[in-house]
Amino acid sequence: MNVRYTVLVAVAAAVALASVATAAPDAGRQQITIMSRLYPGGTFVFTPLVPGALKRDSGKVGVEDSGYDTSDFTFRGKRGTLTLREQTEWVDIWNEEVNGVTPGVSIGPWKVVRGTGQYAKVTGSGRSVQVGLGNIWYARHEGYLKVP
């Protein structure tokens, strides 16, 4: 009888450990969105879509070209700085220029490059969409960030 209980306890422990091991990679994973008004103003709002370690943030955003169809977005907020590298593909949506720019949209993947403050050691990736309408430029980044 003791052998049966021992085996039952061992099996239950193995199942519990397997469940924890399976859940562990998602521990600390948080779905987020970042809404930006890139031009004019250069502002953003970081919003977690599920509860977790990362909290709502806002501040200034800067965009830097880092190669062919690749840009680095640096979000400097009250809770820290987060830099994402984005691969984009632009499509013109109008045949005429508006304020010297042809209006267009882009979509593409992004990944975390570095972070400070609440974003220190954060990893993750997602997708983004941008729309440039001449004198107005908006972006939305959404995805998952993992806090160590």
Buried (B, 14 or more C-beta within 10 A) or exposed (E): EEEEEEEEEEEEEEEEEEEEEEEEEEEBBBBBBBBBBBBEEBBBBBBBEEEBEBEEBBBBBEBEEEEEEBBBBBBBBEBBBBBBBBBBEBEEEEEEEEEEBBBBBBBBEBEBBBBBBBBEEBBBBBEBBBBBBBEBBBBEBBBBBBBE
